Amino acid sequence: MSAHSPQQHGQEHGQEHPIGLYFKIWGLLFFLSTLSYLVDYFHVESYLRWTLILIFMFLKAGLIVAVFMHMAWERLSLVYAILLPPLCLLVLVGLMATEAGYTLALRLLYFQQ
């Protein structure tokens, strides 16, 4: 029989990450937020504006999920269980938006008399 119970063993070897990692991530989040602000400051217009804003938003969300929610150190199955459903929902929303455009085009075509 070992001297340590499974509960004690888990407490002794918990995950600890250096505080410097968190400071680096905070700095990176601040930098990405600054870039997002500069998109508005320099009056970037059209699809480029929304593309840049969405890219910065997804990068910030990914960093927060990976580091502050400790997903970067979790098992792959847990990552899939948390990240896969929202990705599936995004695909379904995209399909619905495409179908909505198709339906609108048909209504405009056939009911325009």
Secondary structure, 3 states (H helix, E strand, C coil): CCCCCHHHHHHHCCCCCCHHHHHHHHHHHHHHHHHHHHHHHCCCCHHHHHHHHHHHHHHHHHHHHHHHCCHHHCCHHHHHHHHHHHHHHHHHHHHHHHHHHHHHHHHHHHCCC
